[in-house]
Amino acid sequence: MSVNLNLTCKHFGFCGGCSIADKPYDEQLKTKTQAVQNLLAPFYDGDLPITPSPAAQFYRNKIELSFCNQVVWKLPPHGGKQKIVRDKSAPLEFEKALGFRVKGRWDRCVDLQECFLFNPQLPAFLKEVRAWAADKNLMPCSMTIIESWKKHRKFWRL
């Protein structure tokens, strides 16, 4: 399957959910196979049988989503890699975001509006979860607070 269907969503390049979706599917398989072989090299040097998905989109069967309360960033253009700069003279604005983590960040997530990896119904599901969380007035967990607690818990008596 060497056809490049160009199935990159509007979050591609910024979202950590996928990083090679712009490549033809057979090239994606080679890249992933090589990554697994490199990871297993100290323990296993045999062949890795690869079973391609019959579909080049909506093929993932597991995802990990995050719900964040984060400072609003000005997003780069589609696939942009320039640094995101915030106007520090303006007061902080916060947003709730539900989706995959931002590529290379543990403290931010992409407010996912579309995705070609998992299930075509994922965006509608996320919309329902957002509405449910807003209706119940649920706040996302702060990873900054959790990481701070992990770092300093030896000083706290709980």
Residue pairs with C-beta under 8 A, 6 or more apart in sequence:
1 24
1 25
1 26
1 52
1 56
2 24
2 25
2 26
2 27
3 24
3 25
3 56
4 22
4 23
4 24
4 25
5 25
5 56
5 57
6 22
7 21
7 56
7 57
7 116
8 21
8 22
8 79
8 116
9 15
9 21
9 114
9 115
9 116
10 78
10 113
10 114
11 17
11 99
11 100
11 110
11 112
11 113
11 114
11 115
12 18
12 21
12 22
12 78
12 79
13 76
13 78
13 79
13 80
13 81
13 103
14 75
14 76
14 79
14 80
14 102
14 103
14 110
15 99
15 100
15 102
15 103
15 110
15 112
16 100
16 101
16 102
16 103
16 104
16 105
16 110
17 63
17 99
17 100
17 110
17 112
17 115
17 117
18 117
19 103
20 27
20 28
20 31
20 32
21 28
21 116
21 117
23 31
25 52
25 56
26 52
29 50
29 52
33 48
33 50
36 48
37 48
40 48
53 59
57 116
57 117
58 116
58 117
58 118
58 119
58 120
59 117
60 117
60 118
63 100
63 117
63 118
63 122
64 100
65 98
65 99
65 100
65 109
65 112
65 126
66 97
66 98
66 99
66 100
66 101
66 109
67 96
67 97
67 98
67 109
67 133
67 140
67 141
68 96
68 97
68 98
68 107
68 108
68 109
68 140
68 143
69 94
69 95
69 96
69 139
69 140
69 142
70 94
70 95
70 97
70 107
70 108
70 109
71 86
71 92
71 93
71 94
71 95
72 92
72 93
72 94
72 95
73 84
73 86
73 108
74 84
74 85
74 86
75 84
76 82
76 84
95 111
96 111
96 130
96 133
96 140
97 108
97 109
97 110
97 111
97 140
98 109
98 111
98 112
98 126
98 129
98 130
98 133
99 109
99 110
99 111
99 112
99 115
99 126
100 109
100 110
100 112
100 115
101 108
101 109
101 110
102 108
102 109
102 110
106 143
106 147
107 143
107 144
112 122
112 123
112 126
113 123
114 123
115 122
115 123
119 125
132 138
149 156
